[in-house]
Amino acid sequence: MAALVDGFGRVHTDLRVSLTDKCNLRCSYCMPPEGLDWLPAESVLTDDEVVRVVGIAVRDLGITDVRLTGGEPLLRRGLVDIVARLAALEPRPRLALTTNGIGLARMAGGLAAAGLDRINVSLDTMHRATFVALSRRDRLDDVLAGLDAARAAGLTPVKVNTVLMRGVNEDEALDLLDYCLEHGLELRFIEQMPLDPQHGWDRDVMVTAEEIVATLSARHTLTPVGERGSNPAEQYLVDGGPAVVGVIASVTKPFCAACDRVRLTADGQVRNCLFATEESDLRTALRAGADDAMVAARIRAAIAGKRAGHGIDDPLFLQPIRPMSAIGG
């Protein structure tokens, strides 16, 4: 097995697989109130195609970690079976899933039994009114129930992903951390990135990682946890540990030099960067009868052309045409 290496020597071992672009929330930083035009069903990879591509990636390309994303992956029919089939691959990859948590209370046990190892749940607020304003849906109780179910099912550490937005929920950083500490959850703050379909992102009003750390430090003692390697989060022991909190400074302190991720969209396109403006079409090759070696070669070629960094600070930076929900987290 030859490693999946780009032109800068970065070895890629982490595959993000989007299972759908559909979502049952309408978060203001992700999509407009009316939603988006979903992908036609026939353009979305089938269960067999997803399992085949992931199998090639782990067997022939050195992928060790697979994360299932969306849209909202819990909306994918057959999700539990997909997880079980991926868990049966040799060598077995570590399997994680990122979700908004709606429906997780019902599915956590089945996902764990099928072989899912870990889960991340997006939660930006503990206040119902703010949740409704952000997501345009009154589903906070469902998300909290999903977090409890994930812990009970052993999908630990259960991580909570939070995006702070100025004038919206930036005052909740400490409340969110205290909730996670009380419930045995691992909180990770993520700087808001330019991935909204409205192209309304403004760096000048983004809540930065530096601000987040300063806010948390007003009540807690944060101790940095060593080298992070390819982990996107800078981790801190909270009040001496063992609890930790992570801060992902995707914009102000990019970690592109250690990036080990490759993405597969729900419609079978390989993206070598979250902010890539080019994609490599696997779906057409799969449906035209390409053998495993040809599929692997296409993935290698896509990664070989990966740029040194996402270029958000470049004056010529262009936001991806696809919004986050259509790329996969």
Stockholm file with secondary structure:
# STOCKHOLM 1.0

chainA/1-329         MAALVDGFGRVHTDLRVSLTDKCNLRCSYCMPPEGLDWLPAESVLTDDEVVRVVGIAVRDLGITDVRLTGGEPLLRRGLVDIVARLAALEPRPRLALTTNGIGLARMAGGLAAAGLDRINVSLDTMHRATFVALSRRDRLDDVLAGLDAARAAGLTPVKVNTVLMRGVNEDEALDLLDYCLEHGLELRFIEQMPLDPQHGWDRDVMVTAEEIVATLSARHTLTPVGERGSNPAEQYLVDGGPAVVGVIASVTKPFCAACDRVRLTADGQVRNCLFATEESDLRTALRAGADDAMVAARIRAAIAGKRAGHGIDDPLFLQPIRPMSAIGG
#=GR chainA/1-329 SS CCCCBCTTCCBCCEEEEECCSCCSCCCTTTSCTTCCCCCCGGGSCCHHHHHHHHHHHHHHSCCCEEEEESSCGGGSTTHHHHHHHHHTSSSCCEEEEEECCTTHHHHHHHHHHHTCCEEEEECCCSCHHHHHHHHSSCCHHHHHHHHHHHHHTTCCSCEEEECCBTTTTGGGHHHHHHHHHHHTCEEEEECCCSCCTTCCCCGGGBCCHHHHHHHHHTTSCEEECSCCTTCSSEEEEETTSSCEEEEECTTTSCCGGGCCEEEECTTSEEESSTTCSCCEECHHHHHTTCCHHHHHHHHHHHHHTCCSSCCTTSTTCCCCSSCHHHHCC
#=GC SS_cons         CCCCBCTTCCBCCEEEEECCSCCSCCCTTTSCTTCCCCCCGGGSCCHHHHHHHHHHHHHHSCCCEEEEESSCGGGSTTHHHHHHHHHTSSSCCEEEEEECCTTHHHHHHHHHHHTCCEEEEECCCSCHHHHHHHHSSCCHHHHHHHHHHHHHTTCCSCEEEECCBTTTTGGGHHHHHHHHHHHTCEEEEECCCSCCTTCCCCGGGBCCHHHHHHHHHTTSCEEECSCCTTCSSEEEEETTSSCEEEEECTTTSCCGGGCCEEEECTTSEEESSTTCSCCEECHHHHHTTCCHHHHHHHHHHHHHTCCSSCCTTSTTCCCCSSCHHHHCC
//
